[in-house]
Amino acid sequence: MDLFSPRHLLIILVIVLLVFGTKKLKTIGSDLGSAVRGFKKSMNEGDSEESAKQLAAQNAAQSTGHKPDAEFPEVAAGSKPKSGPDA
């Protein structure tokens, strides 16, 4: 006996229709759709802002002649990392 068999899903759908009604479900569906669209739009805007910052950093690095290293800034600055017991 499968929990999500088509027969069970159909019975759940009928119960939901009886409880909420078609008009209320239509409103809930449109609200949910607009929320998903808003979320996707904000995610795309965040990605475009991040890529713009990366391009600006790359352009600044090219104009100064050195390549910044985000993980190891001391390597990008030209200083050698200390190694040994007194590091």
Secondary structure, DSSP 8 states (H G I E B T S, - for coil): --TT-HHHHHHHHHHHHHHH-HHHHHHHHHHHHHHHHHHHHHHHHHHHHHHHHHHHHHHHHHHHT----SS-HHHHHT-----STT-
